[in-house]
Each structure stands twice: as structure tokens, then as C-alpha cells.
Amino acid sequence: MNNNQNAVVLFSGGLDSTTCLYWAKSQFNTVTAVSFRYSQRHSSELDAAQNIAKKLGIRHHVIDIDIAKLGGSALTDMTLSVPVHDESIIYNDDDQVAPITYVPARNTIFLSYALAVAEVTQASAIIIGVSSVDYSGYPDCRPDYIAAFETMANLATVAGRQGNHLSIIAPLQNLSKAETLKLGVSLGVDYSLTVSCYQADESGRACGHCDSCHLRKQGFMDAQITDPTRYQ
């Protein structure tokens, strides 16, 4: 087992990843946050990530990649509209079709970069804020995917081959949004600093209508926590 108390956190600046960042800070001696500028629809979430990492004094890497050229997602293709949340849709593990906001292979791309950072920093864990409870039906948020990537990661690196096991940890995997919020509050997260909206404006104000906004609003309601989100 890898006894190094270093962790790498995939950090977008949204509600879930910020909760994970605070959780990792409470569990590991050294935490490195990794964010991506990938030609996404807006940069306000990334601005939030930079501000939060600075507030916590955590080393923060912002990696530039351009997956927008591949198309296929409303989050990277400006010719596609971000859909309004549909109350009639309930996602589960049997769903085969992801919504248009799914970015093809995004978590695999992000985790691969995080894996490189983890090997360089001798980290024993990569933390990712996926959940299969309150989520939008993305295939790369499910437990079998996380387990498979962990297996691959330990086969793909020198550290893994030398017996320094790397864990891919999803602390929120089995938590609802309300449970995630309660965890974050217990860790001291200031959710007013986070941005989750798929189409937030330049100042970070949320649209209030997309799938991400719906899950966030419902989470605060269910947790009976005042929602500090700024809406357009």
C-alpha cells in the first residue's frame, strides 16, 4: 500500500468538487487541486476554483486542454443549447443515453491528467466528486467506472507497478446532494463561493434552470440549508 499522505483533487469550483477539496484537506497532509480550462461554455466556475484554492492555501494547477474541438456536448459546443431541467426524467444505472450536457470521456481525460500529477507528487489518492445518487446520468460517474480506472491507474504507472497503490476515491458516490451539503457544512465549506451552473454568467450568477441548477437548488431545500447561490 502507498503510505504517502498526499492527494490530488479534481477541482472544478462547483459544489461537489469543493466539498471534496475540503474533505481531502481534512484527511491528507498535502493536497494538490487540479482544474481544467477546456474551452467550456464559461470561465466563472474556474474563477471560483482559483479563489477557493487560494483561500485554503492549496497548490492549484490549471491545465489547458481543448476538447471543444471534438464537439458533442452543450457544455463545449456553443451551437448547442443547454436544456432546461426536465422534471419527468429520472436517471438510474440502467440508462443508456446521457443528456446533451455530457462531455464525451471528460472524466477519463481529467483523471488521466490527475494520474500524472499524482505520480509526480507521490500521491496515494485521487479524489473525484462524482455521485450516482443525485446526478445527470453521466456514465463516467458510476462506481464500476471508478473501480475500473483505479485498476488501470495501478497498471499504467511506475509507482503502481512498484506496489505503491493509488486509490481513486469518490467520497460523494453514495450521497445525495443534501447529504453532500451537510458534509460540506460540517467541514466549513462556504458554498456562496462555488459555481455549479452549466451556463453561469461572467460574474458567476447561475441561470436557475439547467439540470445542475435544479440539483443544487433541490439539495439546499432537502438539507434545509439557506441557498447562497446568486441567480441571474
C-alpha atoms as an extended CHARMM CRD file, in Angstrom:
* protein
*
       232  EXT
         1         1  MET       CA              0.0000000000        0.0000000000        0.0000000000  PROA      1               0.0000000000
         2         2  ASN       CA              1.0610000000        3.5870000000       -0.6360000000  PROA      2               0.0000000000
         3         3  ASN       CA              1.5610000000        5.2770000000        2.7250000000  PROA      3               0.0000000000
         4         4  ASN       CA              2.1860000000        8.7520000000        1.3140000000  PROA      4               0.0000000000
         5         5  GLN       CA             -0.3400000000       11.1810000000        2.7220000000  PROA      5               0.0000000000
         6         6  ASN       CA             -0.6510000000       13.2230000000       -0.4510000000  PROA      6               0.0000000000
         7         7  ALA       CA             -3.8100000000       13.5620000000       -2.5210000000  PROA      7               0.0000000000
         8         8  VAL       CA             -4.8030000000       15.0850000000       -5.8400000000  PROA      8               0.0000000000
         9         9  VAL       CA             -8.3070000000       16.5600000000       -6.1370000000  PROA      9               0.0000000000
        10        10  LEU       CA            -10.1460000000       17.1060000000       -9.4130000000  PROA      10              0.0000000000
        11        11  PHE       CA            -11.4610000000       20.5730000000       -8.7160000000  PROA      11              0.0000000000
        12        12  SER       CA            -13.9350000000       22.4930000000      -10.8680000000  PROA      12              0.0000000000
        13        13  GLY       CA            -15.0350000000       25.1140000000       -8.3310000000  PROA      13              0.0000000000
        14        14  GLY       CA            -18.5250000000       23.6510000000       -8.1670000000  PROA      14              0.0000000000
        15        15  LEU       CA            -20.4840000000       22.3990000000       -5.1820000000  PROA      15              0.0000000000
        16        16  ASP       CA            -19.3390000000       18.7680000000       -5.3130000000  PROA      16              0.0000000000
        17        17  SER       CA            -15.6520000000       19.2480000000       -6.0490000000  PROA      17              0.0000000000
        18        18  THR       CA            -15.3520000000       21.9760000000       -3.4170000000  PROA      18              0.0000000000
        19        19  THR       CA            -16.8240000000       19.6040000000       -0.8450000000  PROA      19              0.0000000000
        20        20  CYS       CA            -14.2480000000       17.0310000000       -1.9350000000  PROA      20              0.0000000000
        21        21  LEU       CA            -11.4260000000       19.5610000000       -1.6550000000  PROA      21              0.0000000000
        22        22  TYR       CA            -12.3670000000       20.3870000000        1.9280000000  PROA      22              0.0000000000
        23        23  TRP       CA            -12.7880000000       16.6810000000        2.7010000000  PROA      23              0.0000000000
        24        24  ALA       CA             -9.3600000000       15.8600000000        1.2650000000  PROA      24              0.0000000000
        25        25  LYS       CA             -7.7910000000       18.6850000000        3.2570000000  PROA      25              0.0000000000
        26        26  SER       CA             -9.1910000000       17.0970000000        6.4230000000  PROA      26              0.0000000000
        27        27  GLN       CA             -7.8680000000       13.6440000000        5.5060000000  PROA      27              0.0000000000
        28        28  PHE       CA             -4.4640000000       14.1810000000        3.8650000000  PROA      28              0.0000000000
        29        29  ASN       CA             -1.3170000000       16.0760000000        4.8110000000  PROA      29              0.0000000000
        30        30  THR       CA             -0.7870000000       17.5770000000        1.3750000000  PROA      30              0.0000000000
        31        31  VAL       CA             -3.4480000000       18.3000000000       -1.2340000000  PROA      31              0.0000000000
        32        32  THR       CA             -2.9680000000       19.3950000000       -4.8290000000  PROA      32              0.0000000000
        33        33  ALA       CA             -6.0010000000       20.7050000000       -6.7250000000  PROA      33              0.0000000000
        34        34  VAL       CA             -6.2200000000       20.2310000000      -10.4860000000  PROA      34              0.0000000000
        35        35  SER       CA             -8.6170000000       22.2330000000      -12.6780000000  PROA      35              0.0000000000
        36        36  PHE       CA             -9.0490000000       22.4070000000      -16.4340000000  PROA      36              0.0000000000
        37        37  ARG       CA             -9.5760000000       25.1620000000      -18.9380000000  PROA      37              0.0000000000
        38        38  TYR       CA            -11.0630000000       23.0360000000      -21.7090000000  PROA      38              0.0000000000
        39        39  SER       CA            -12.9440000000       25.6250000000      -23.7940000000  PROA      39              0.0000000000
        40        40  GLN       CA            -16.0250000000       25.1360000000      -21.6420000000  PROA      40              0.0000000000
        41        41  ARG       CA            -19.0220000000       27.4110000000      -22.0380000000  PROA      41              0.0000000000
        42        42  HSD       CA            -17.9690000000       29.8270000000      -19.2750000000  PROA      42              0.0000000000
        43        43  SER       CA            -14.9490000000       30.5140000000      -17.0650000000  PROA      43              0.0000000000
        44        44  SER       CA            -16.7080000000       31.6840000000      -13.8910000000  PROA      44              0.0000000000
        45        45  GLU       CA            -16.5650000000       28.2100000000      -12.3310000000  PROA      45              0.0000000000
        46        46  LEU       CA            -12.8170000000       28.1690000000      -12.9350000000  PROA      46              0.0000000000
        47        47  ASP       CA            -12.5320000000       31.6330000000      -11.4020000000  PROA      47              0.0000000000
        48        48  ALA       CA            -14.3210000000       30.2460000000       -8.3520000000  PROA      48              0.0000000000
        49        49  ALA       CA            -11.8890000000       27.3320000000       -8.1940000000  PROA      49              0.0000000000
        50        50  GLN       CA             -8.8930000000       29.6580000000       -8.2180000000  PROA      50              0.0000000000
        51        51  ASN       CA            -10.3790000000       31.8130000000       -5.4550000000  PROA      51              0.0000000000
        52        52  ILE       CA            -11.2560000000       28.8460000000       -3.2390000000  PROA      52              0.0000000000
        53        53  ALA       CA             -7.8600000000       27.1920000000       -3.6640000000  PROA      53              0.0000000000
        54        54  LYS       CA             -6.1610000000       30.4860000000       -2.7990000000  PROA      54              0.0000000000
        55        55  LYS       CA             -8.3640000000       30.8860000000        0.2790000000  PROA      55              0.0000000000
        56        56  LEU       CA             -7.3890000000       27.4180000000        1.5000000000  PROA      56              0.0000000000
        57        57  GLY       CA             -3.7310000000       27.8540000000        0.6290000000  PROA      57              0.0000000000
        58        58  ILE       CA             -3.7850000000       24.7610000000       -1.5660000000  PROA      58              0.0000000000
        59        59  ARG       CA             -1.4490000000       24.2660000000       -4.5060000000  PROA      59              0.0000000000
        60        60  HSD       CA             -3.5750000000       24.5950000000       -7.6240000000  PROA      60              0.0000000000
        61        61  HSD       CA             -2.7650000000       23.5840000000      -11.1900000000  PROA      61              0.0000000000
        62        62  VAL       CA             -4.9190000000       24.8790000000      -14.0510000000  PROA      62              0.0000000000
        63        63  ILE       CA             -4.3340000000       22.7280000000      -17.1320000000  PROA      63              0.0000000000
        64        64  ASP       CA             -5.2170000000       23.9440000000      -20.6150000000  PROA      64              0.0000000000
        65        65  ILE       CA             -6.7200000000       21.3850000000      -22.9820000000  PROA      65              0.0000000000
        66        66  ASP       CA             -9.0900000000       21.8860000000      -25.8920000000  PROA      66              0.0000000000
        67        67  ILE       CA            -11.7120000000       19.1680000000      -26.0660000000  PROA      67              0.0000000000
        68        68  ALA       CA            -14.2710000000       21.5710000000      -27.5210000000  PROA      68              0.0000000000
        69        69  LYS       CA            -12.9380000000       20.7350000000      -30.9830000000  PROA      69              0.0000000000
        70        70  LEU       CA            -14.4240000000       17.2630000000      -30.5830000000  PROA      70              0.0000000000
        71        71  GLY       CA            -17.9500000000       18.6670000000      -30.1450000000  PROA      71              0.0000000000
        72        72  GLY       CA            -20.8020000000       16.5160000000      -28.9250000000  PROA      72              0.0000000000
        73        73  SER       CA            -21.7070000000       18.4610000000      -25.7960000000  PROA      73              0.0000000000
        74        74  ALA       CA            -23.6840000000       21.6010000000      -24.9990000000  PROA      74              0.0000000000
        75        75  LEU       CA            -21.0010000000       22.4970000000      -22.4660000000  PROA      75              0.0000000000
        76        76  THR       CA            -18.3450000000       22.9120000000      -25.1590000000  PROA      76              0.0000000000
        77        77  ASP       CA            -20.2850000000       23.4910000000      -28.3920000000  PROA      77              0.0000000000
        78        78  MET       CA            -21.8590000000       26.9390000000      -28.4340000000  PROA      78              0.0000000000
        79        79  THR       CA            -24.1640000000       25.9390000000      -31.2920000000  PROA      79              0.0000000000
        80        80  LEU       CA            -25.9710000000       23.5730000000      -28.9160000000  PROA      80              0.0000000000
        81        81  SER       CA            -28.3810000000       24.8900000000      -26.2880000000  PROA      81              0.0000000000
        82        82  VAL       CA            -28.1750000000       23.9090000000      -22.6380000000  PROA      82              0.0000000000
        83        83  PRO       CA            -31.5410000000       22.2630000000      -21.9420000000  PROA      83              0.0000000000
        84        84  VAL       CA            -33.9010000000       23.3160000000      -19.1880000000  PROA      84              0.0000000000
        85        85  HSD       CA            -34.1910000000       20.6980000000      -16.4640000000  PROA      85              0.0000000000
        86        86  ASP       CA            -36.9410000000       18.1790000000      -17.2020000000  PROA      86              0.0000000000
        87        87  GLU       CA            -38.7720000000       17.1340000000      -14.0310000000  PROA      87              0.0000000000
        88        88  SER       CA            -40.0520000000       13.9870000000      -15.7630000000  PROA      88              0.0000000000
        89        89  ILE       CA            -36.5770000000       12.4820000000      -16.2590000000  PROA      89              0.0000000000
        90        90  ILE       CA            -35.2290000000       10.2140000000      -13.5280000000  PROA      90              0.0000000000
        91        91  TYR       CA            -31.7360000000        8.8540000000      -14.1490000000  PROA      91              0.0000000000
        92        92  ASN       CA            -30.6330000000        5.4270000000      -12.9830000000  PROA      92              0.0000000000
        93        93  ASP       CA            -27.8830000000        2.9020000000      -13.6960000000  PROA      93              0.0000000000
        94        94  ASP       CA            -29.9270000000        1.2850000000      -16.4620000000  PROA      94              0.0000000000
        95        95  ASP       CA            -29.9920000000        4.4500000000      -18.6010000000  PROA      95              0.0000000000
        96        96  GLN       CA            -28.0490000000        4.1220000000      -21.8470000000  PROA      96              0.0000000000
        97        97  VAL       CA            -28.4340000000        7.6640000000      -23.1820000000  PROA      97              0.0000000000
        98        98  ALA       CA            -26.7280000000       10.6020000000      -21.4800000000  PROA      98              0.0000000000
        99        99  PRO       CA            -28.0350000000       14.1830000000      -21.7880000000  PROA      99              0.0000000000
       100       100  ILE       CA            -26.5360000000       16.6760000000      -24.2330000000  PROA      100             0.0000000000
       101       101  THR       CA            -24.5740000000       18.2420000000      -21.3460000000  PROA      101             0.0000000000
       102       102  TYR       CA            -22.4340000000       15.0820000000      -21.0870000000  PROA      102             0.0000000000
       103       103  VAL       CA            -18.9030000000       15.8260000000      -22.3290000000  PROA      103             0.0000000000
       104       104  PRO       CA            -17.5900000000       12.6630000000      -24.0430000000  PROA      104             0.0000000000
       105       105  ALA       CA            -14.8860000000       10.9380000000      -21.9690000000  PROA      105             0.0000000000
       106       106  ARG       CA            -14.3220000000       14.0640000000      -19.8500000000  PROA      106             0.0000000000
       107       107  ASN       CA            -13.7140000000       12.2770000000      -16.5590000000  PROA      107             0.0000000000
       108       108  THR       CA            -11.3330000000        9.8460000000      -18.2480000000  PROA      108             0.0000000000
       109       109  ILE       CA             -9.3690000000       12.7510000000      -19.7240000000  PROA      109             0.0000000000
       110       110  PHE       CA             -9.3480000000       14.6410000000      -16.4200000000  PROA      110             0.0000000000
       111       111  LEU       CA             -8.4100000000       11.5890000000      -14.3500000000  PROA      111             0.0000000000
       112       112  SER       CA             -5.5600000000       10.8040000000      -16.7370000000  PROA      112             0.0000000000
       113       113  TYR       CA             -4.0340000000       14.2310000000      -16.1560000000  PROA      113             0.0000000000
       114       114  ALA       CA             -4.6370000000       13.8710000000      -12.4170000000  PROA      114             0.0000000000
       115       115  LEU       CA             -2.9030000000       10.4880000000      -12.5570000000  PROA      115             0.0000000000
       116       116  ALA       CA              0.2250000000       12.1400000000      -13.9550000000  PROA      116             0.0000000000
       117       117  VAL       CA              0.1080000000       14.7700000000      -11.2060000000  PROA      117             0.0000000000
       118       118  ALA       CA             -0.3870000000       12.0350000000       -8.6060000000  PROA      118             0.0000000000
       119       119  GLU       CA              2.6810000000       10.1340000000       -9.7600000000  PROA      119             0.0000000000
       120       120  VAL       CA              4.8320000000       13.2670000000       -9.8030000000  PROA      120             0.0000000000
       121       121  THR       CA              3.6770000000       14.2990000000       -6.3130000000  PROA      121             0.0000000000
       122       122  GLN       CA              3.8180000000       10.7150000000       -4.9880000000  PROA      122             0.0000000000
       123       123  ALA       CA              0.1490000000       10.8970000000       -4.0550000000  PROA      123             0.0000000000
       124       124  SER       CA             -1.6870000000        7.8980000000       -2.6660000000  PROA      124             0.0000000000
       125       125  ALA       CA             -5.1240000000        9.0440000000       -3.8290000000  PROA      125             0.0000000000
       126       126  ILE       CA             -7.0320000000       10.9670000000       -6.4630000000  PROA      126             0.0000000000
       127       127  ILE       CA            -10.2830000000       12.4760000000       -5.2100000000  PROA      127             0.0000000000
       128       128  ILE       CA            -13.1900000000       12.9880000000       -7.5910000000  PROA      128             0.0000000000
       129       129  GLY       CA            -16.6100000000       14.4500000000       -6.7830000000  PROA      129             0.0000000000
       130       130  VAL       CA            -18.8630000000       12.0860000000       -8.7180000000  PROA      130             0.0000000000
       131       131  SER       CA            -22.1470000000       10.7590000000       -7.3360000000  PROA      131             0.0000000000
       132       132  SER       CA            -24.5330000000        8.1240000000       -8.6200000000  PROA      132             0.0000000000
       133       133  VAL       CA            -27.4290000000        9.3190000000       -6.4400000000  PROA      133             0.0000000000
       134       134  ASP       CA            -28.2910000000       12.8940000000       -7.4850000000  PROA      134             0.0000000000
       135       135  TYR       CA            -26.6740000000       13.2080000000      -10.8980000000  PROA      135             0.0000000000
       136       136  SER       CA            -27.4130000000       13.7910000000      -14.5720000000  PROA      136             0.0000000000
       137       137  GLY       CA            -26.9680000000       10.2460000000      -15.8330000000  PROA      137             0.0000000000
       138       138  TYR       CA            -23.3480000000       10.5090000000      -16.9690000000  PROA      138             0.0000000000
       139       139  PRO       CA            -21.7140000000        7.0750000000      -17.4970000000  PROA      139             0.0000000000
       140       140  ASP       CA            -18.3780000000        8.2180000000      -16.0470000000  PROA      140             0.0000000000
       141       141  CYS       CA            -19.9050000000        8.9890000000      -12.6400000000  PROA      141             0.0000000000
       142       142  ARG       CA            -20.6990000000        5.3880000000      -11.7350000000  PROA      142             0.0000000000
       143       143  PRO       CA            -18.9160000000        3.0940000000       -9.2470000000  PROA      143             0.0000000000
       144       144  ASP       CA            -17.9010000000        0.4650000000      -11.8120000000  PROA      144             0.0000000000
       145       145  TYR       CA            -16.1660000000        3.1290000000      -13.8890000000  PROA      145             0.0000000000
       146       146  ILE       CA            -14.2740000000        4.4980000000      -10.8670000000  PROA      146             0.0000000000
       147       147  ALA       CA            -13.1710000000        0.9750000000       -9.8890000000  PROA      147             0.0000000000
       148       148  ALA       CA            -12.0400000000        0.2270000000      -13.4460000000  PROA      148             0.0000000000
       149       149  PHE       CA             -9.9950000000        3.4380000000      -13.6690000000  PROA      149             0.0000000000
       150       150  GLU       CA             -8.2930000000        2.6130000000      -10.3640000000  PROA      150             0.0000000000
       151       151  THR       CA             -7.2920000000       -0.8010000000      -11.7250000000  PROA      151             0.0000000000
       152       152  MET       CA             -5.9470000000        0.7980000000      -14.9090000000  PROA      152             0.0000000000
       153       153  ALA       CA             -4.0880000000        3.5070000000      -12.9900000000  PROA      153             0.0000000000
       154       154  ASN       CA             -2.1460000000        0.9730000000      -10.9620000000  PROA      154             0.0000000000
       155       155  LEU       CA             -1.2030000000       -0.9310000000      -14.1050000000  PROA      155             0.0000000000
       156       156  ALA       CA             -0.2150000000        2.1920000000      -16.0310000000  PROA      156             0.0000000000
       157       157  THR       CA              2.2820000000        3.8410000000      -13.6800000000  PROA      157             0.0000000000
       158       158  VAL       CA              5.7460000000        3.0390000000      -12.3990000000  PROA      158             0.0000000000
       159       159  ALA       CA              4.5310000000        3.7260000000       -8.8600000000  PROA      159             0.0000000000
       160       160  GLY       CA              1.6630000000        1.2710000000       -9.2560000000  PROA      160             0.0000000000
       161       161  ARG       CA              3.9200000000       -1.4350000000      -10.6840000000  PROA      161             0.0000000000
       162       162  GLN       CA              6.2650000000       -0.9390000000       -7.7380000000  PROA      162             0.0000000000
       163       163  GLY       CA              3.4290000000       -1.6770000000       -5.3270000000  PROA      163             0.0000000000
       164       164  ASN       CA              2.6070000000        1.9090000000       -4.3490000000  PROA      164             0.0000000000
       165       165  HSD       CA             -1.1350000000        1.5770000000       -4.6810000000  PROA      165             0.0000000000
       166       166  LEU       CA             -3.1180000000        4.5790000000       -5.8620000000  PROA      166             0.0000000000
       167       167  SER       CA             -6.7520000000        4.8600000000       -4.8000000000  PROA      167             0.0000000000
       168       168  ILE       CA             -9.4240000000        6.6820000000       -6.7640000000  PROA      168             0.0000000000
       169       169  ILE       CA            -11.7240000000        7.9410000000       -4.0370000000  PROA      169             0.0000000000
       170       170  ALA       CA            -15.2380000000        9.2720000000       -4.6470000000  PROA      170             0.0000000000
       171       171  PRO       CA            -16.3760000000       10.4760000000       -1.1840000000  PROA      171             0.0000000000
       172       172  LEU       CA            -19.7640000000       11.5810000000       -2.5350000000  PROA      172             0.0000000000
       173       173  GLN       CA            -20.5000000000        8.4480000000       -4.5680000000  PROA      173             0.0000000000
       174       174  ASN       CA            -23.4000000000        7.2980000000       -2.4170000000  PROA      174             0.0000000000
       175       175  LEU       CA            -24.5060000000       10.6820000000       -1.0720000000  PROA      175             0.0000000000
       176       176  SER       CA            -27.4750000000       12.7510000000       -2.1660000000  PROA      176             0.0000000000
       177       177  LYS       CA            -26.9460000000       16.4720000000       -2.7860000000  PROA      177             0.0000000000
       178       178  ALA       CA            -28.4780000000       17.1930000000        0.6120000000  PROA      178             0.0000000000
       179       179  GLU       CA            -26.0700000000       14.7890000000        2.3180000000  PROA      179             0.0000000000
       180       180  THR       CA            -23.1730000000       16.3050000000        0.3810000000  PROA      180             0.0000000000
       181       181  LEU       CA            -24.1640000000       19.7780000000        1.5530000000  PROA      181             0.0000000000
       182       182  LYS       CA            -24.4050000000       18.6550000000        5.1660000000  PROA      182             0.0000000000
       183       183  LEU       CA            -20.9480000000       17.0970000000        4.8880000000  PROA      183             0.0000000000
       184       184  GLY       CA            -19.5720000000       20.2950000000        3.4000000000  PROA      184             0.0000000000
       185       185  VAL       CA            -21.1040000000       22.4980000000        6.0670000000  PROA      185             0.0000000000
       186       186  SER       CA            -19.5580000000       20.2830000000        8.7440000000  PROA      186             0.0000000000
       187       187  LEU       CA            -16.1780000000       20.8440000000        7.0610000000  PROA      187             0.0000000000
       188       188  GLY       CA            -16.6520000000       24.6130000000        6.8570000000  PROA      188             0.0000000000
       189       189  VAL       CA            -17.3940000000       24.9840000000        3.1430000000  PROA      189             0.0000000000
       190       190  ASP       CA            -18.6550000000       28.4060000000        2.0880000000  PROA      190             0.0000000000
       191       191  TYR       CA            -20.9740000000       27.4460000000       -0.7810000000  PROA      191             0.0000000000
       192       192  SER       CA            -21.5120000000       31.0780000000       -1.7470000000  PROA      192             0.0000000000
       193       193  LEU       CA            -18.0600000000       30.9160000000       -3.3550000000  PROA      193             0.0000000000
       194       194  THR       CA            -18.9380000000       27.9570000000       -5.5850000000  PROA      194             0.0000000000
       195       195  VAL       CA            -20.3930000000       27.9680000000       -9.0950000000  PROA      195             0.0000000000
       196       196  SER       CA            -22.2490000000       24.9370000000      -10.4330000000  PROA      196             0.0000000000
       197       197  CYS       CA            -24.3920000000       26.2800000000      -13.2760000000  PROA      197             0.0000000000
       198       198  TYR       CA            -23.8280000000       24.9880000000      -16.8130000000  PROA      198             0.0000000000
       199       199  GLN       CA            -24.3040000000       28.4960000000      -18.2030000000  PROA      199             0.0000000000
       200       200  ALA       CA            -23.3610000000       30.9190000000      -15.4490000000  PROA      200             0.0000000000
       201       201  ASP       CA            -22.6370000000       34.4920000000      -16.4890000000  PROA      201             0.0000000000
       202       202  GLU       CA            -19.2520000000       36.2190000000      -16.2250000000  PROA      202             0.0000000000
       203       203  SER       CA            -19.8210000000       37.1480000000      -12.5830000000  PROA      203             0.0000000000
       204       204  GLY       CA            -20.7840000000       33.5940000000      -11.6410000000  PROA      204             0.0000000000
       205       205  ARG       CA            -24.5360000000       34.1000000000      -11.3850000000  PROA      205             0.0000000000
       206       206  ALA       CA            -26.4990000000       30.9240000000      -12.1050000000  PROA      206             0.0000000000
       207       207  CYS       CA            -29.2640000000       30.5490000000      -14.6950000000  PROA      207             0.0000000000
       208       208  GLY       CA            -31.5150000000       28.6630000000      -12.2540000000  PROA      208             0.0000000000
       209       209  HSD       CA            -32.9730000000       26.4440000000      -14.9780000000  PROA      209             0.0000000000
       210       210  CYS       CA            -30.3800000000       23.8670000000      -16.0790000000  PROA      210             0.0000000000
       211       211  ASP       CA            -30.0090000000       20.3650000000      -14.6650000000  PROA      211             0.0000000000
       212       212  SER       CA            -27.0920000000       21.3740000000      -12.4550000000  PROA      212             0.0000000000
       213       213  CYS       CA            -29.0150000000       24.3330000000      -11.0190000000  PROA      213             0.0000000000
       214       214  HSD       CA            -32.0190000000       22.1220000000      -10.2950000000  PROA      214             0.0000000000
       215       215  LEU       CA            -29.9410000000       19.5220000000       -8.4310000000  PROA      215             0.0000000000
       216       216  ARG       CA            -28.2070000000       22.2580000000       -6.4590000000  PROA      216             0.0000000000
       217       217  LYS       CA            -31.4260000000       24.0890000000       -5.5070000000  PROA      217             0.0000000000
       218       218  GLN       CA            -33.1450000000       20.8390000000       -4.5580000000  PROA      218             0.0000000000
       219       219  GLY       CA            -30.1740000000       19.8370000000       -2.4380000000  PROA      219             0.0000000000
       220       220  PHE       CA            -30.3060000000       23.0100000000       -0.3750000000  PROA      220             0.0000000000
       221       221  MET       CA            -34.0590000000       22.5980000000        0.0700000000  PROA      221             0.0000000000
       222       222  ASP       CA            -33.7570000000       18.9640000000        1.1550000000  PROA      222             0.0000000000
       223       223  ALA       CA            -30.8890000000       19.7540000000        3.5220000000  PROA      223             0.0000000000
       224       224  GLN       CA            -32.8500000000       22.7170000000        4.9410000000  PROA      224             0.0000000000
       225       225  ILE       CA            -29.8310000000       24.9340000000        4.4070000000  PROA      225             0.0000000000
       226       226  THR       CA            -30.1610000000       28.5010000000        3.1210000000  PROA      226             0.0000000000
       227       227  ASP       CA            -29.1840000000       28.6080000000       -0.5410000000  PROA      227             0.0000000000
       228       228  PRO       CA            -26.4600000000       31.2820000000       -1.0240000000  PROA      228             0.0000000000
       229       229  THR       CA            -26.4310000000       30.8850000000       -4.8190000000  PROA      229             0.0000000000
       230       230  ARG       CA            -26.5900000000       34.1210000000       -6.8260000000  PROA      230             0.0000000000
       231       231  TYR       CA            -29.0460000000       33.8300000000       -9.7000000000  PROA      231             0.0000000000
       232       232  GLN       CA            -29.3300000000       35.8740000000      -12.8860000000  PROA      232             0.0000000000
